[in-house]
Amino acid sequence: MSRVYNFSAGPSMLPEPVLQKAAAEMMDYEGSGQSVMEMSHRSKVYDGIIQGAQALLREVMGVPDNYKVLFLQGGASSQFAAVPMNLMVKNRKADYVLSGQFSTKAFQEACRYGDAKAVASSKGDNFSHIPEIDKSLCRPDADYFHICLNNTIYGTLWHQLPDTGGVPLVADISSCILSEPLDVSRFGLLYAGAQKNVAPAGLTIVIVREDLIGEALEGTPTMFQYDVMAKNDSMYNTPPCWSIYMCKLVLEWIKNDIGGLEKMGQRNAAKAQLLYDFLDQSKLFKPCARKDSRSMMNVTFVTGDADLDAKFVKEAASAGFVNLKGHRSVGGMRASIYNAMPVEGIEKLVAFMKAFEGGNG
Ligand SMILES: *Cc1c(COP(=O)(O)O)cnc(C)c1O
């Protein structure tokens, strides 16, 4: 068996021990005589899985007791609408920072439900950094303040959270969830599609402070109402059963094999450092994100020559380093190095890049 190093931005690699455990349990989950994909979500055995996943997520992320953890569907993109429908309800106002494509989409969606305001943007610099915020533009009576913590397409990360005063901070953490410790109590709401760092696609995680779950806007579909989902323990309808099971296995891997988020963060920082150190001294490859905004999960770089970029992506794929092509909207290259990417994958990629530079410099 030969597995590639998959640098895809998502869906992405899963830890090998997790895939092996899932394979071993495929035909007969813990003596139930069936696979997790086949069992009733109302069964006792499945209840153990979903409750276990939730308890582990709380433990690993240190989620305070006054927060609900919801297992939803529809991807992070559905939350672009669900967040305003549920939270933009008191003053019908919310402030958004535009730091890339996803935060822009979130903002555009919010505009459909109330008075959403873009208070800062780095679009003029092709989103190569986290924008500076002019506090005088932010509204103290906004229902929430929205950011995208890690910008998957541009390879940038908020290294310091904005001070929003009393306004609840809402963050899209799709591409950095579980990558390092995060102080959940600083946020009113966190959301993430699972397919980058948590599980296969199909599961969307929402972590929301209880007091923010209230009456949703008139006309909000039942499936989008946080209070309905919270009251029903994410089981108002059939949840994404298999994805939740895989999420549980990934959390067990982080807790038991890695040793928790502190360790996970150290490991990810070391991995990113390897790649950025190489890029910083390379004569051929140039990193795209501004130094103070660099992401630990998505590393973007270019040669400056589109044909050479394409040649690199093609030769890398033949050598077993797949999905290094940058997002279709920005070009160049992007190495997504989520939790499951082993350090050897990056060491070998850097060796390959050195050799490519030697042959094309
Ligand atoms: C991938 C991604 C999304 C889109 O997620 P879907 O689950 O496909 O809707 C949104 N935000 C960020 C930061 C992402 O990385």
The ligand as an ORCA input file, in Angstrom:
! r2SCAN-3c Opt
* xyz 0 1
  C     -13.601     25.371      3.969
  C     -14.026     26.590      4.658
  C     -15.351     27.050      4.596
  C     -16.409     26.352      3.782
  O     -16.779     25.212      4.447
  P     -17.977     24.284      3.914
  O     -18.060     23.293      5.044
  O     -17.521     23.697      2.625
  O     -19.179     25.102      3.783
  C     -15.683     28.173      5.313
  N     -14.776     28.832      6.033
  C     -13.497     28.430      6.104
  C     -12.518     29.209      6.927
  C     -13.079     27.308      5.419
  O     -11.800     26.910      5.481
*
